[in-house]
Each structure stands twice: as C-alpha cells, then as structure tokens.
C-alpha cells in the first residue's frame, strides 16, 4: 500500500537552505516514506517529546533532520520541517 506524503510550501524554501547532498537524501527519504510508511527501513527514526510530542524525526545526515507526523487512518505522512539539528527544535 502506498502512503501519501504531504509537505507545506515552506518546505521548498527550507530545501533551498540546505546542501544539495542533503536535499537528495530528503528526496530518497520521501520515496521511502511513500513506499514503506512512517517507519521506512534504513533510516534512523525517533519519537519527539515536549513541543514536538506526537511527531517523529528522521536523521538525514549527521546534522540534518526531518520532522514529520502521520495519520494511519488516512495513510498520510505530513512533513513539518527540515533543517540543521541546531535550528530544527
């Protein structure tokens, strides 16, 4: 079953602010999300707490993260943010 991945327009601006290699990893991550759902194999995924309670984070490279959430009843993943880890939380 293929998952739907949605990202707000602000993600495009965030992608312009990150290195091209990280942007390519992000594209690979999106493809894996569509295929495997919110816990794709081969990625370091973790749950967040506090302000981001209910969200997950994926490690793209040593210092870059994607924050997202999912709703299994509608088979959809919502991307919230992509940035350097020092700026993302």
C-alpha positions, -999 to 999 in steps of 0.1 A, spaced: 0 0 0 14 34 -10 14 62 16 6 98 7 33 123 17 23 160 21 46 189 27 37 226 31 51 252 6 76 264 32 95 231 28 106 243 -7 123 273 10 139 251 36 153 228 8 170 258 -8 188 265 25 204 230 29 233 215 10 224 196 -23 236 163 -9 211 166 20 183 176 -4 190 145 -24 188 124 8 155 141 16 141 130 -18 152 95 -11 136 96 23 103 108 7 103 79 -17 109 55 12 80 71 31 57 66 2 66 30 -1 71 19 35 51 44 55 62 64 86 89 39 96 110 33 65 138 7 67 173 20 67 166 54 83 172 65 119 137 74 131 129 86 166 99 99 186 100 135 198 87 149 231 78 183 246 68 209 220 70 182 193 52 155 211 35 132 187 60 139 159 89 118 146 123 128 134 144 112 108 182 117 106 192 126 70 229 132 76 249 138 107 234 173 114 202 173 94 167 162 105 132 160 91 103 164 115 70 147 105 38 131 117 15 105 103 -22 95 104 -26 58 98 -64 61 93 -59 81 61 -25 66 52 -8 101 51 25 114 63 28 152 69 63 168 67 67 197 90 103 208 89 137 201 75 168 218 88 201 215 106 196 199 140 208 231 158 180 250 142 152 225 140 139 221 175 
